[in-house]
Amino acid sequence: MSQSCLLVMSSAQLPYSEKALLSTDQSRLRLYGKTRFSLFPFLPSAKTLQPPALKMLGLSVFRSSHVLKARGLLSAVSARAAHGHEIAKSEDLSMPMYCDRRDTPLPDVPYVRKLNTEQTALKEKEKGSWQNLTNEEKIALYRIAFHQSYHDMVQSNNEWKTVLGGAFIFIGFTGLIVWWQKAFVYPPRPHTLSEEWKEKQARRMLDMQINPIEGFASKWDYEKNEWKK
């Protein structure tokens, strides 16, 4: 049996999350040790590319890496300018980064890059027969390569409650500010907005016969002293 294959383990003694990990992610760990480009046969290899194509590909890669390195250098310079002589550590964007995505089962790099003594010994044991590995050791190997299993990635969380609660807090705080401004900041309501003033203003416009042809005064019956029906 291949050393890079994850053997089917008995899940009777394992909790549900570990059972799901072992049942749904065996192929993920199995493929992780193989060449990633073998999954995409439509990509041209270096042997099939002609010299001009290789030259263009090398130029594109050189330009991309140059831009990414320049971006990292600018980030370091800006951090030094902001903090005096102290330089903040920035991510090297020219190197591959780990991410958990269901549409990308095999990340470019393992989740754990710096192994401790126990993990290093486990990786050495992995090179031998996997029949000598226990279920816990196989799960530990999986956790070294991947942060989350498919079962973990599809699990729902309560983040929507936090978002909704935060939105209600901000809405309530804004309402308090509006009430405070209306009670203590804004001046009293102008008397020209009262109903009594509006009635006097309308009567004044009728007495002046404002727009008597098609406008405001044309809708008033001056003989019956009421609005036309």
C-alpha positions as CSV (number, residue, x, y, z in Angstrom):
1,M,0.0,0.0,0.0
2,S,1.3,3.5,-0.8
3,Q,2.8,5.4,2.0
4,S,1.0,8.5,1.1
5,C,-2.5,6.9,1.4
6,L,-4.6,7.4,4.4
7,L,-5.9,3.9,5.5
8,V,-9.5,3.5,6.3
9,M,-9.7,3.4,10.1
10,S,-12.3,2.0,12.4
11,S,-14.5,4.9,13.5
12,A,-16.3,3.2,16.3
13,Q,-14.1,4.7,19.1
14,L,-13.8,8.2,17.5
15,P,-16.0,11.2,18.1
16,Y,-18.4,12.5,15.4
17,S,-16.1,15.3,14.2
18,E,-13.1,12.9,13.8
19,K,-15.4,10.3,12.1
20,A,-16.4,13.0,9.6
21,L,-12.8,14.0,9.1
22,L,-11.7,10.4,8.4
23,S,-14.6,9.6,6.1
24,T,-14.7,12.8,4.0
25,D,-11.1,13.9,3.8
26,Q,-9.2,10.7,3.1
27,S,-8.8,11.6,-0.6
28,R,-7.6,15.1,0.4
29,L,-4.7,13.8,2.4
30,R,-4.1,11.1,-0.2
31,L,-3.7,13.7,-3.0
32,Y,-1.7,16.1,-0.9
33,G,1.5,14.1,-1.2
34,K,1.3,13.9,-5.0
35,T,2.3,16.4,-7.5
36,R,-0.4,19.1,-7.7
37,F,0.1,19.8,-11.4
38,S,-0.9,16.2,-12.2
39,L,-4.5,17.1,-11.3
40,F,-4.5,19.6,-14.2
41,P,-3.4,17.8,-17.3
42,F,-4.4,20.7,-19.6
43,L,-1.6,22.9,-18.3
44,P,1.4,22.9,-20.6
45,S,4.6,21.5,-19.2
46,A,8.1,23.1,-19.6
47,K,9.0,20.3,-22.2
48,T,6.1,21.1,-24.5
49,L,6.6,24.9,-24.5
50,Q,8.7,26.4,-27.3
51,P,11.6,28.7,-26.5
52,P,9.6,32.0,-27.2
53,A,6.9,30.8,-24.9
54,L,9.4,29.9,-22.2
55,K,10.9,33.3,-22.5
56,M,7.5,35.1,-22.2
57,L,6.6,32.9,-19.2
58,G,9.9,33.6,-17.5
59,L,9.5,37.4,-18.1
60,S,5.9,37.3,-16.6
61,V,7.1,35.4,-13.6
62,F,10.1,37.8,-13.1
63,R,7.8,40.9,-13.4
64,S,5.3,39.5,-10.9
65,S,7.9,38.5,-8.4
66,H,9.6,41.9,-8.8
67,V,6.3,43.7,-8.1
68,L,5.5,41.6,-5.1
69,K,9.0,42.1,-3.6
70,A,8.8,45.9,-4.2
71,R,5.4,45.9,-2.4
72,G,6.9,44.1,0.6
73,L,9.8,46.6,0.6
74,L,7.5,49.6,0.5
75,S,5.5,48.1,3.4
76,A,8.6,47.7,5.5
77,V,9.8,51.2,4.7
78,S,6.4,52.7,5.6
79,A,6.3,50.7,8.9
80,R,9.8,52.0,9.7
81,A,8.7,55.6,9.0
82,A,5.6,55.3,11.1
83,H,7.4,53.7,14.1
84,G,10.8,55.4,14.0
85,H,13.7,52.9,13.7
86,E,11.4,50.0,14.6
87,I,10.5,47.8,11.6
88,A,7.3,45.8,11.7
89,K,7.3,42.4,10.2
90,S,5.2,42.2,7.0
91,E,4.0,39.2,5.1
92,D,6.1,38.1,2.1
93,L,3.5,38.1,-0.6
94,S,5.9,36.5,-3.1
95,M,5.6,33.2,-1.1
96,P,2.6,30.9,-1.3
97,M,0.1,31.2,1.6
98,Y,-2.2,28.7,3.3
99,C,-6.0,29.0,3.0
100,D,-8.9,26.7,3.6
101,R,-11.3,26.6,0.6
102,R,-13.7,23.9,-0.5
103,D,-13.0,24.6,-4.1
104,T,-9.3,24.3,-3.5
105,P,-8.7,21.0,-1.6
106,L,-4.9,21.1,-1.8
107,P,-3.3,24.3,-0.4
108,D,0.1,25.3,-1.8
109,V,1.8,24.9,1.6
110,P,1.0,22.9,4.8
111,Y,-0.8,24.6,7.6
112,V,2.0,23.9,10.1
113,R,5.4,24.9,8.7
114,K,7.5,25.0,11.8
115,L,7.2,21.6,13.4
116,N,8.0,20.9,17.0
117,T,9.9,17.8,18.2
118,E,6.8,15.6,18.5
119,Q,5.5,16.6,15.1
120,T,9.0,16.1,13.5
121,A,9.1,12.6,14.9
122,L,5.6,11.9,13.7
123,K,6.5,13.0,10.1
124,E,9.5,10.7,10.2
125,K,7.2,7.9,11.3
126,E,4.9,8.7,8.4
127,K,7.6,7.7,6.0
128,G,7.3,4.1,7.1
129,S,4.3,1.8,6.9
130,W,1.0,3.5,7.8
131,Q,-0.2,0.3,9.4
132,N,2.0,1.2,12.4
133,L,0.2,4.6,12.8
134,T,-2.7,4.9,15.3
135,N,-5.9,6.8,14.5
136,E,-4.7,9.7,16.7
137,E,-1.4,9.9,14.9
138,K,-3.2,9.9,11.5
139,I,-5.5,12.7,12.7
140,A,-2.4,14.6,14.0
141,L,-0.8,14.2,10.5
142,Y,-3.9,15.6,8.9
143,R,-3.9,18.6,11.3
144,I,-0.3,19.3,10.3
145,A,-1.2,19.5,6.6
146,F,-4.7,21.1,7.0
147,H,-6.3,23.5,9.5
148,Q,-9.9,22.6,8.8
149,S,-11.6,19.5,7.4
150,Y,-14.5,19.6,5.0
151,H,-16.8,18.9,8.0
152,D,-15.4,21.9,9.8
153,M,-15.7,24.2,6.8
154,V,-19.4,23.5,6.2
155,Q,-20.4,23.9,9.9
156,S,-22.6,26.9,10.6
157,N,-21.6,29.4,13.2
158,N,-23.3,32.1,15.3
159,E,-21.5,35.0,13.6
160,W,-24.8,36.4,12.2
161,K,-25.9,37.0,15.8
162,T,-22.9,39.1,16.5
163,V,-23.4,41.1,13.3
164,L,-27.1,41.6,14.0
165,G,-26.5,42.6,17.6
166,G,-23.8,45.1,16.6
167,A,-26.2,46.6,14.0
168,F,-28.9,47.0,16.6
169,I,-26.4,48.7,19.1
170,F,-25.4,51.2,16.5
171,I,-29.0,51.9,15.5
172,G,-30.0,52.4,19.1
173,F,-27.0,54.7,19.8
174,T,-27.9,56.8,16.7
175,G,-31.5,57.1,17.9
176,L,-30.3,58.4,21.2
177,I,-28.1,61.0,19.5
178,V,-31.1,62.2,17.3
179,W,-33.3,62.4,20.4
180,W,-30.7,64.4,22.3
181,Q,-30.2,66.8,19.4
182,K,-33.9,67.3,19.0
183,A,-34.4,68.0,22.7
184,F,-31.4,70.1,23.5
185,V,-29.7,71.3,20.3
186,Y,-32.2,72.2,17.7
187,P,-34.1,75.5,18.1
188,P,-37.9,75.6,18.7
189,R,-40.1,74.9,15.7
190,P,-40.8,78.1,13.6
191,H,-44.3,79.6,14.0
192,T,-44.7,79.6,10.2
193,L,-45.1,75.8,10.3
194,S,-48.1,75.8,12.6
195,E,-51.6,74.9,11.2
196,E,-53.0,78.3,12.2
197,W,-50.3,80.1,10.2
198,K,-50.8,77.8,7.2
199,E,-54.6,78.6,7.2
200,K,-53.9,82.3,7.3
201,Q,-51.3,82.0,4.5
202,A,-53.8,80.1,2.3
203,R,-56.5,82.7,2.9
204,R,-54.1,85.5,2.1
205,M,-53.2,83.8,-1.2
206,L,-56.9,83.4,-2.1
207,D,-57.6,87.1,-1.3
208,M,-54.7,88.1,-3.6
209,Q,-56.1,85.6,-6.2
210,I,-52.8,83.9,-6.8
211,N,-52.8,82.1,-10.2
212,P,-56.5,82.5,-10.9
213,I,-56.5,80.8,-14.3
214,E,-55.1,77.3,-13.6
215,G,-53.3,77.7,-10.3
216,F,-54.2,77.9,-6.6
217,A,-57.0,80.5,-6.8
218,S,-58.7,78.8,-9.7
219,K,-59.8,76.0,-7.4
220,W,-61.7,78.4,-5.0
221,D,-65.3,79.3,-5.5
222,Y,-65.4,83.0,-4.5
223,E,-69.3,83.1,-4.7
224,K,-69.9,80.2,-2.3
225,N,-66.7,80.9,-0.3
226,E,-65.5,77.2,-0.5
227,W,-63.4,74.9,-2.6
228,K,-64.7,73.9,-5.9
229,K,-66.1,70.3,-6.1
